[in-house]
Amino acid sequence: MSEVLGDFIRALRAADVRVSTSESIDAGNVIDLVGFNERETLRDALSQVLAKSDDEKQAFIETFDTFFAFDQFKEKPATVNEPAANENEQSEQAESEGGEGEEGEGGESSGADGPSSPGGGGSGGERQGEGPQPRDDLVSLLERGDQAALQMALAEAARQTNLNRIRLFTQRGMFTRRIMELMGLDGLNDEIERREQARNTEGAASLMQAREELRGQVRDYVEKQLEIFTANAGRQLREEVLSKMRLSNVDRSDMRIMRELVRKMAKRLIVMHSRRKKIARRGTLDVRRTIRANIEFDGLLFHTIWKRTKVDRPKVMAICDVSGSVAQVSRFLLMFLYSLQEVLPNVRSFAFSGDLGETTDMFELEKLEQALALVLRDYGGGSTDYGRAFEDFQSLAMNDIDHRTTVLILGDARSNYGDPRADILKLVHARARRVIWLNPEPRSMWNSGDSEMRRLTPYCDRAITCASLKDLERVVSELLRTAV
């Protein structure tokens, strides 16, 4: 049971259903309660502990139906030989107990294929001297058409080959061959060769056809497992590459994936930071509160109270340079910030290339993509002037900055050799809780040419390179952990 559940959870994770260790334990307890007998009951019960959202429930149902569907071996239509096979199956127990004396009649009844046939009843003439043969070898299973036994043999062979570890499309042939060998391919080939040597062409052709059908069924099973365990592997690999790629290098054809990636990252951050948290700093005693709490005990310290640091939601002001290649990074920063309304409700955004303007209302009135397009249209494309932008910001928002405000500035600090007005940034730094500068250029490019990072960095609490979605995610996550 534990192996089946482990494989199923691995398949769910491949389908983008997040399953934690504790949820896996809960799923094991659910299976102990409901068992595997009632398919619908099991599916509904497991969905309660493994799927959290509507999207995950839909992915869960699809994965469950695919994972627990074992239809590789279809029932074959009745053939002329089936009655004889059924009679042989009814006499199997007697034959296994009666020895060779009771086998003779069964051997005659199965002699249609000639003395070399091991089919349905027992061993043929040439194999009698070798002693009794295992009745559940692959040859007998194929000739009896025992679908349930074939299914069990395939499942066991797949388990032994670790088919649940398949990852690449090119591994299909390897796993198909290994499973066939474990099911008894060598014995089947030997039997075909023996029949050909005995000139039993009809029996050999029948086994060859059954072998090819079995190979196709095993290949179908392997391909289905590949689909289950690598459902989103290609897309996940592409997302991983794009999350680390410089945003200025992202192709327009990948924008849809990038937007979805931002949505996933924002959702993950919301889950992590949706509740206000209090972090206890063990080891720092709150002396005054401890004494007050123990007055009734004549000063004996029965209850100790520790200092706590409250993590609260900060106010954010984002100043974004939307000129040139920096505009792409600004686009995704704004997309990030406004996707986090649940945990960052107090976001004000400003955009500039020359003149600076507040864009907060655009994101409140328009959809996110439309608002981003309006920002780039109204404020992008001009000649960059950080001095004039800081002057506009001073007149628009300086009085609203307080000790809870974090100011994010995203830009390359290239002011076309104009005065960047570092004195205004100094005033902002004095009033705000933190000033963080996000520069999409590598640090080796700072202070080269018309870059003014040397003059602006002293008035920033942090100045970091931020050029990819991973960088943005780290910055925003750290922002959400601001302690007050």
LOBA-975466 format. One line per field, with one value per residue (C-alpha): x, y, z; residue in three letters; chain. Coordinates in nm, 3 decimals. Each point is the difference from the previous one (the first is absolute). Example, Ala and Ser with C-alpha at 12.3 -4.5 7.8 and 13.67 -1.06 7.14 Angstrom:
x [1.230|0.137] $
y [-0.450|0.344] $
z [0.780|-0.066] $
residu [ALA|SER] $
chaine [A|A] $
***
This chain:
x [0.000|0.279|0.163|-0.328|-0.070|0.357|-0.025|-0.339|0.132|0.298|-0.245|-0.202|0.311|0.084|-0.347|0.071|-0.198|0.201|0.008|0.187|0.141|-0.278|-0.262|0.164|-0.038|-0.365|-0.053|0.144|-0.244|-0.287|0.093|0.013|-0.358|-0.165|0.223|0.029|-0.331|-0.226|0.158|-0.230|0.025|0.379|0.019|-0.229|0.177|0.351|-0.105|-0.100|0.355|0.213|-0.173|-0.043|-0.125|-0.242|0.288|0.169|-0.326|-0.041|0.362|-0.052|-0.304|0.175|0.314|-0.200|-0.203|0.315|0.215|-0.254|-0.109|0.152|-0.147|0.305|-0.139|-0.342|-0.224|0.049|-0.295|-0.088|0.196|-0.043|0.268|-0.160|-0.226|0.298|0.193|-0.291|-0.019|0.371|-0.029|-0.273|0.225|0.314|-0.032|-0.056|0.294|0.233|-0.091|-0.041|0.348|0.083|-0.255|-0.291|0.168|-0.013|-0.364|0.054|0.300|-0.215|-0.267|0.259|0.174|-0.151|0.319|0.209|0.222|0.219|-0.277|0.008|-0.336|-0.289|0.026|0.357|0.341|0.023|0.176|0.360|-0.013|-0.144|0.342|0.100|-0.244|-0.301|0.026|-0.127|-0.356|0.014|0.286|-0.055|-0.075|-0.284|-0.139|-0.012|-0.155|-0.261|-0.074|0.009|-0.042|0.006|0.323|0.160|-0.095|0.155|0.315|0.034|-0.053|0.258|0.255|-0.058|0.062|0.324|0.130|-0.088|-0.219|-0.121|0.344|-0.040|0.076|0.092|-0.190|0.306|-0.021|-0.316|0.181|0.233|-0.281|-0.216|0.281|0.078|-0.365|-0.035|0.310|-0.129|-0.337|0.177|0.099|0.299|-0.216|-0.254|0.271|0.138|-0.345|-0.050|0.338|-0.077|-0.328|0.164|0.260|-0.279|-0.170|-0.301|-0.036|-0.356|0.085|0.315|-0.191|-0.269|0.260|0.182|-0.324|-0.071|0.354|-0.045|-0.337|0.155|0.287|-0.250|-0.200|0.312|0.114|-0.341|0.026|0.350|-0.115|-0.292|0.233|0.229|-0.297|-0.102|0.341|0.120|-0.328|0.147|0.372|0.064|-0.195|0.158|0.346|-0.089|-0.135|0.316|0.214|-0.215|-0.005|0.381|0.032|0.073|-0.332|0.146|0.073|-0.349|-0.161|-0.349|-0.117|0.072|-0.200|-0.304|0.216|0.167|-0.334|-0.110|0.330|-0.043|-0.351|0.133|0.280|-0.240|-0.242|0.281|0.100|-0.362|-0.025|0.324|-0.084|-0.380|-0.011|0.164|0.266|0.171|0.348|0.113|0.368|0.078|0.281|-0.102|-0.194|-0.259|0.090|-0.278|-0.283|0.147|0.011|-0.358|-0.123|0.159|-0.101|-0.261|0.275|0.205|0.251|0.072|0.033|-0.260|-0.080|0.262|-0.098|0.224|0.033|-0.179|0.057|-0.319|0.014|-0.251|-0.103|0.211|-0.102|0.172|0.083|0.146|0.184|0.058|0.217|-0.195|0.250|0.178|0.093|-0.078|-0.369|-0.020|0.123|-0.230|-0.293|0.056|0.067|-0.333|-0.166|0.143|-0.103|-0.355|-0.045|0.059|-0.296|-0.098|0.325|0.112|-0.315|0.188|0.194|0.053|0.180|0.178|0.148|0.237|0.246|0.009|-0.296|-0.126|-0.368|-0.201|-0.154|-0.185|-0.344|0.069|0.042|-0.311|-0.223|0.141|0.096|0.365|0.110|-0.191|0.141|0.356|-0.057|-0.129|0.301|0.246|-0.194|-0.028|0.339|0.234|0.216|0.134|0.354|0.088|0.040|0.025|0.036|-0.331|-0.168|0.112|-0.124|-0.343|-0.002|0.084|-0.299|-0.239|0.083|0.267|-0.254|-0.151|0.325|0.028|0.184|-0.208|0.070|0.232|0.110|0.094|0.191|0.049|0.235|0.352|0.081|0.111|-0.107|0.158|0.269|-0.261|-0.015|-0.173|-0.102|0.149|-0.100|-0.368|0.074|0.180|-0.322|-0.202|0.245|-0.025|-0.380|-0.058|0.054|0.207|0.113|0.083|0.154|-0.050|0.238|-0.049|0.360|0.282|0.199|0.305|-0.189|-0.085|0.177|0.101|-0.087|-0.293|-0.093|-0.049|-0.006|0.306|-0.186|-0.335|0.105|0.095|-0.368|-0.130|-0.029|0.061|0.109|-0.020|0.000|-0.350|-0.027|-0.214|-0.327|0.192|0.168|-0.336|-0.153|0.283|-0.039|-0.377|0.020|0.251|-0.225|-0.290|0.215|0.055|0.003|-0.152] $
y [0.000|0.241|-0.049|0.062|0.312|0.127|-0.042|0.171|0.299|0.021|0.007|0.277|0.211|-0.048|0.140|0.316|-0.112|0.103|-0.282|0.045|-0.273|0.043|-0.025|-0.324|-0.141|0.109|-0.176|-0.320|0.023|0.054|-0.317|-0.195|0.113|-0.041|-0.256|-0.057|-0.182|0.298|0.209|0.303|0.006|-0.019|0.282|0.230|-0.072|0.058|0.319|0.147|-0.024|0.038|0.267|0.352|0.220|-0.046|-0.032|-0.261|-0.195|-0.016|-0.114|-0.253|-0.157|-0.029|-0.149|-0.242|-0.130|-0.047|-0.148|-0.258|-0.102|-0.334|-0.085|-0.120|-0.352|0.010|-0.302|-0.189|-0.126|-0.366|-0.242|-0.365|-0.107|0.178|-0.290|-0.230|0.264|0.040|-0.375|-0.007|0.286|-0.192|-0.305|0.189|-0.081|-0.368|-0.012|0.172|-0.257|-0.313|-0.034|-0.142|-0.279|0.250|0.222|-0.238|0.067|0.374|-0.033|-0.174|0.270|0.265|-0.187|0.211|0.196|-0.313|-0.169|0.306|0.231|0.109|0.173|0.021|-0.357|-0.093|-0.100|-0.151|-0.320|0.122|0.185|-0.286|-0.131|0.334|-0.028|0.224|0.358|0.319|0.055|0.379|0.065|0.256|-0.266|-0.151|0.343|0.107|-0.323|-0.006|0.370|0.062|0.378|0.046|-0.197|0.194|0.326|-0.115|-0.117|0.331|0.202|-0.206|0.029|0.376|0.023|-0.196|0.222|0.321|0.120|0.283|0.156|0.040|0.357|0.010|-0.090|-0.186|-0.244|-0.168|-0.275|-0.081|-0.038|-0.197|-0.247|-0.037|-0.062|-0.258|-0.182|-0.007|-0.131|-0.295|0.112|-0.237|-0.303|0.114|0.034|-0.344|-0.154|0.166|-0.129|-0.350|-0.012|0.120|-0.276|-0.254|0.133|0.113|0.312|0.071|-0.001|0.208|0.257|0.022|0.071|0.251|0.191|-0.010|0.126|0.300|0.080|-0.019|0.228|0.258|-0.021|0.039|0.296|0.165|-0.050|0.151|0.302|0.053|-0.007|0.246|0.231|-0.034|0.061|0.266|0.179|0.349|-0.072|0.195|0.302|-0.012|-0.009|0.297|0.193|-0.073|0.135|0.312|0.076|0.033|0.173|0.371|0.172|0.217|-0.319|-0.152|-0.047|0.132|-0.353|-0.097|0.283|-0.220|-0.249|0.286|0.144|-0.341|-0.040|0.336|-0.106|-0.325|0.177|0.261|-0.270|-0.180|0.320|0.068|-0.344|0.057|0.348|0.019|0.008|0.252|-0.181|0.054|-0.142|-0.079|0.073|-0.258|0.109|0.368|0.033|0.276|0.095|0.254|-0.223|-0.302|0.187|0.125|-0.350|-0.146|0.263|-0.236|-0.255|0.242|0.055|-0.368|-0.045|-0.266|0.146|0.141|0.227|0.040|0.294|-0.034|0.157|0.061|-0.048|0.235|0.098|0.291|0.302|-0.012|0.276|-0.128|0.243|-0.167|0.113|-0.107|0.111|-0.236|-0.350|0.089|0.015|-0.379|-0.044|0.278|-0.172|-0.318|0.181|0.181|-0.325|-0.162|0.278|0.028|-0.378|0.011|0.215|-0.248|0.050|0.339|0.214|0.330|0.024|0.329|-0.007|0.272|-0.021|0.224|0.036|0.378|0.137|-0.218|-0.072|-0.214|-0.307|-0.145|0.091|-0.177|-0.332|0.060|0.082|-0.227|-0.363|-0.071|-0.049|0.305|0.214|-0.108|0.094|0.345|0.058|-0.080|0.214|0.308|-0.004|-0.210|0.099|0.332|0.110|-0.128|0.274|-0.122|0.352|0.117|-0.329|0.042|0.361|-0.117|-0.278|0.251|0.216|-0.297|-0.233|0.131|0.096|-0.350|-0.181|-0.122|-0.258|-0.285|0.086|-0.201|0.181|-0.223|0.165|-0.204|0.145|-0.002|0.348|0.125|0.365|0.110|0.191|0.219|0.071|-0.302|0.211|-0.231|0.262|-0.088|-0.370|0.088|0.161|-0.306|-0.228|0.207|-0.030|-0.354|-0.327|-0.138|0.102|-0.288|0.056|-0.273|0.028|-0.237|0.047|-0.222|0.158|0.021|0.255|0.229|0.336|-0.042|0.271|0.214|-0.235|0.190|-0.296|0.128|0.319|-0.167|-0.319|0.174|0.089|-0.353|-0.268|-0.257|0.021|-0.333|-0.142|-0.104|-0.132|-0.317|-0.124|-0.192|0.324|0.177|-0.282|0.020|0.376|-0.011|-0.291|0.191|0.304|-0.199|-0.099|0.361|0.018|0.297] $
z [0.000|0.087|-0.342|-0.183|0.205|-0.049|-0.376|-0.007|0.197|-0.237|-0.291|0.170|0.048|-0.367|-0.075|0.206|0.306|0.305|0.260|0.326|0.223|0.257|-0.276|-0.118|0.353|0.005|-0.334|0.147|0.291|-0.246|-0.192|0.328|0.066|-0.341|-0.174|-0.375|-0.054|-0.077|-0.276|0.033|0.378|-0.016|-0.256|0.197|0.328|-0.136|-0.175|0.336|0.135|-0.314|-0.215|0.138|-0.284|-0.290|-0.248|0.218|0.040|-0.378|-0.042|0.282|-0.166|-0.336|0.157|0.216|-0.295|-0.207|0.276|0.116|-0.351|-0.096|-0.339|-0.190|-0.042|-0.164|0.005|-0.322|-0.204|0.046|-0.219|-0.093|0.247|0.298|0.111|0.018|0.194|0.244|0.051|0.068|0.249|0.187|0.025|0.105|0.366|-0.063|-0.239|0.244|0.267|-0.214|-0.150|-0.341|0.021|-0.013|-0.254|-0.290|-0.086|0.029|-0.231|-0.259|0.022|-0.072|-0.274|-0.278|-0.024|-0.024|0.256|0.044|0.123|0.367|-0.038|0.243|0.140|0.080|-0.137|-0.346|-0.109|-0.029|0.335|0.209|0.084|0.148|0.288|0.080|-0.132|0.177|-0.115|0.033|-0.242|-0.276|-0.264|0.199|0.094|-0.364|-0.121|0.276|-0.057|0.375|-0.003|0.378|0.035|-0.287|0.169|0.327|-0.176|-0.182|0.319|0.189|-0.281|-0.018|0.375|-0.025|-0.282|0.193|-0.284|0.223|-0.047|-0.376|-0.104|-0.370|-0.315|-0.125|0.295|-0.132|-0.191|0.288|0.254|-0.245|-0.056|0.372|0.089|-0.277|0.125|0.359|-0.120|-0.169|-0.350|-0.012|0.075|-0.258|-0.266|0.088|-0.037|-0.339|-0.116|0.129|-0.185|-0.320|0.029|0.058|-0.316|0.202|-0.213|0.107|0.371|-0.057|-0.207|0.269|0.269|-0.220|-0.052|0.374|0.068|-0.230|0.155|0.346|-0.107|-0.123|0.322|0.213|-0.212|0.044|0.375|0.008|-0.202|0.235|0.300|-0.178|-0.046|0.365|0.155|-0.242|-0.066|0.016|-0.012|-0.320|0.115|0.346|-0.156|-0.220|0.299|0.197|-0.285|-0.045|0.374|-0.004|-0.336|-0.016|-0.055|-0.272|-0.200|0.026|-0.340|-0.065|-0.079|0.363|0.157|0.064|0.192|0.188|0.109|0.124|0.181|0.175|0.101|0.151|0.186|0.134|0.110|0.182|0.178|0.097|0.159|0.190|0.125|0.009|0.380|0.225|0.194|0.329|0.026|0.354|0.055|0.263|0.225|0.027|0.323|0.035|0.358|0.069|-0.122|0.178|0.337|-0.044|-0.084|0.316|0.258|0.145|0.068|0.216|-0.277|-0.066|-0.376|-0.070|-0.343|-0.233|-0.287|-0.301|-0.230|-0.332|-0.337|-0.194|-0.375|-0.158|-0.350|-0.121|-0.204|-0.337|-0.244|-0.327|-0.230|-0.338|-0.288|-0.311|-0.264|-0.237|0.115|0.363|-0.091|-0.022|0.357|0.123|-0.168|0.199|0.328|-0.030|-0.101|0.312|0.237|-0.129|0.005|0.376|0.099|0.271|0.190|-0.142|-0.004|0.040|-0.326|-0.180|-0.333|-0.195|-0.349|-0.193|-0.278|0.009|0.197|0.284|0.063|0.239|-0.162|0.299|-0.138|-0.328|0.181|0.208|-0.298|-0.270|-0.028|0.068|-0.361|-0.122|0.281|-0.086|-0.364|0.102|0.229|-0.277|-0.246|0.223|0.174|-0.214|-0.293|0.127|0.083|0.347|0.263|0.360|0.138|-0.143|0.103|0.363|0.001|-0.118|0.261|0.274|-0.090|-0.039|0.291|0.238|0.268|-0.006|0.082|0.361|0.208|-0.148|-0.363|-0.220|-0.316|-0.293|-0.283|-0.314|-0.260|-0.140|0.146|-0.343|-0.002|-0.330|0.194|0.172|0.374|0.163|0.302|0.261|0.262|-0.052|0.037|0.325|0.131|-0.105|0.179|0.318|0.010|-0.128|0.176|-0.287|-0.346|-0.234|-0.342|-0.258|-0.292|-0.297|-0.112|0.130|0.281|-0.226|-0.214|0.290|-0.005|-0.363|-0.253|0.119|0.288|0.329|0.237|0.188|0.097|0.077|0.179|0.334|0.049|-0.058|0.265|-0.270|-0.362|-0.180|-0.348|-0.104|-0.354|0.013|0.147|0.266|0.107|0.015|0.202|0.257|0.032|0.042|0.246|0.211|-0.020|0.144|0.299|0.104|0.379|0.181] $
residu [MET|SER|GLU|VAL|LEU|GLY|ASP|PHE|ILE|ARG|ALA|LEU|ARG|ALA|ALA|ASP|VAL|ARG|VAL|SER|THR|SER|GLU|SER|ILE|ASP|ALA|GLY|ASN|VAL|ILE|ASP|LEU|VAL|GLY|PHE|ASN|GLU|ARG|GLU|THR|LEU|ARG|ASP|ALA|LEU|SER|GLN|VAL|LEU|ALA|LYS|SER|ASP|ASP|GLU|LYS|GLN|ALA|PHE|ILE|GLU|THR|PHE|ASP|THR|PHE|PHE|ALA|PHE|ASP|GLN|PHE|LYS|GLU|LYS|PRO|ALA|THR|VAL|ASN|GLU|PRO|ALA|ALA|ASN|GLU|ASN|GLU|GLN|SER|GLU|GLN|ALA|GLU|SER|GLU|GLY|GLY|GLU|GLY|GLU|GLU|GLY|GLU|GLY|GLY|GLU|SER|SER|GLY|ALA|ASP|GLY|PRO|SER|SER|PRO|GLY|GLY|GLY|GLY|SER|GLY|GLY|GLU|ARG|GLN|GLY|GLU|GLY|PRO|GLN|PRO|ARG|ASP|ASP|LEU|VAL|SER|LEU|LEU|GLU|ARG|GLY|ASP|GLN|ALA|ALA|LEU|GLN|MET|ALA|LEU|ALA|GLU|ALA|ALA|ARG|GLN|THR|ASN|LEU|ASN|ARG|ILE|ARG|LEU|PHE|THR|GLN|ARG|GLY|MET|PHE|THR|ARG|ARG|ILE|MET|GLU|LEU|MET|GLY|LEU|ASP|GLY|LEU|ASN|ASP|GLU|ILE|GLU|ARG|ARG|GLU|GLN|ALA|ARG|ASN|THR|GLU|GLY|ALA|ALA|SER|LEU|MET|GLN|ALA|ARG|GLU|GLU|LEU|ARG|GLY|GLN|VAL|ARG|ASP|TYR|VAL|GLU|LYS|GLN|LEU|GLU|ILE|PHE|THR|ALA|ASN|ALA|GLY|ARG|GLN|LEU|ARG|GLU|GLU|VAL|LEU|SER|LYS|MET|ARG|LEU|SER|ASN|VAL|ASP|ARG|SER|ASP|MET|ARG|ILE|MET|ARG|GLU|LEU|VAL|ARG|LYS|MET|ALA|LYS|ARG|LEU|ILE|VAL|MET|HIS|SER|ARG|ARG|LYS|LYS|ILE|ALA|ARG|ARG|GLY|THR|LEU|ASP|VAL|ARG|ARG|THR|ILE|ARG|ALA|ASN|ILE|GLU|PHE|ASP|GLY|LEU|LEU|PHE|HIS|THR|ILE|TRP|LYS|ARG|THR|LYS|VAL|ASP|ARG|PRO|LYS|VAL|MET|ALA|ILE|CYS|ASP|VAL|SER|GLY|SER|VAL|ALA|GLN|VAL|SER|ARG|PHE|LEU|LEU|MET|PHE|LEU|TYR|SER|LEU|GLN|GLU|VAL|LEU|PRO|ASN|VAL|ARG|SER|PHE|ALA|PHE|SER|GLY|ASP|LEU|GLY|GLU|THR|THR|ASP|MET|PHE|GLU|LEU|GLU|LYS|LEU|GLU|GLN|ALA|LEU|ALA|LEU|VAL|LEU|ARG|ASP|TYR|GLY|GLY|GLY|SER|THR|ASP|TYR|GLY|ARG|ALA|PHE|GLU|ASP|PHE|GLN|SER|LEU|ALA|MET|ASN|ASP|ILE|ASP|HIS|ARG|THR|THR|VAL|LEU|ILE|LEU|GLY|ASP|ALA|ARG|SER|ASN|TYR|GLY|ASP|PRO|ARG|ALA|ASP|ILE|LEU|LYS|LEU|VAL|HIS|ALA|ARG|ALA|ARG|ARG|VAL|ILE|TRP|LEU|ASN|PRO|GLU|PRO|ARG|SER|MET|TRP|ASN|SER|GLY|ASP|SER|GLU|MET|ARG|ARG|LEU|THR|PRO|TYR|CYS|ASP|ARG|ALA|ILE|THR|CYS|ALA|SER|LEU|LYS|ASP|LEU|GLU|ARG|VAL|VAL|SER|GLU|LEU|LEU|ARG|THR|ALA|VAL] $
chaine [A|A|A|A|A|A|A|A|A|A|A|A|A|A|A|A|A|A|A|A|A|A|A|A|A|A|A|A|A|A|A|A|A|A|A|A|A|A|A|A|A|A|A|A|A|A|A|A|A|A|A|A|A|A|A|A|A|A|A|A|A|A|A|A|A|A|A|A|A|A|A|A|A|A|A|A|A|A|A|A|A|A|A|A|A|A|A|A|A|A|A|A|A|A|A|A|A|A|A|A|A|A|A|A|A|A|A|A|A|A|A|A|A|A|A|A|A|A|A|A|A|A|A|A|A|A|A|A|A|A|A|A|A|A|A|A|A|A|A|A|A|A|A|A|A|A|A|A|A|A|A|A|A|A|A|A|A|A|A|A|A|A|A|A|A|A|A|A|A|A|A|A|A|A|A|A|A|A|A|A|A|A|A|A|A|A|A|A|A|A|A|A|A|A|A|A|A|A|A|A|A|A|A|A|A|A|A|A|A|A|A|A|A|A|A|A|A|A|A|A|A|A|A|A|A|A|A|A|A|A|A|A|A|A|A|A|A|A|A|A|A|A|A|A|A|A|A|A|A|A|A|A|A|A|A|A|A|A|A|A|A|A|A|A|A|A|A|A|A|A|A|A|A|A|A|A|A|A|A|A|A|A|A|A|A|A|A|A|A|A|A|A|A|A|A|A|A|A|A|A|A|A|A|A|A|A|A|A|A|A|A|A|A|A|A|A|A|A|A|A|A|A|A|A|A|A|A|A|A|A|A|A|A|A|A|A|A|A|A|A|A|A|A|A|A|A|A|A|A|A|A|A|A|A|A|A|A|A|A|A|A|A|A|A|A|A|A|A|A|A|A|A|A|A|A|A|A|A|A|A|A|A|A|A|A|A|A|A|A|A|A|A|A|A|A|A|A|A|A|A|A|A|A|A|A|A|A|A|A|A|A|A|A|A|A|A|A|A|A|A|A|A|A|A|A|A|A|A|A|A|A|A|A|A|A|A|A|A|A|A|A|A|A|A|A|A|A|A|A|A|A|A|A|A|A|A|A|A|A|A|A|A|A|A|A|A|A|A|A|A|A|A|A|A|A|A|A|A|A|A|A|A|A|A] $
***
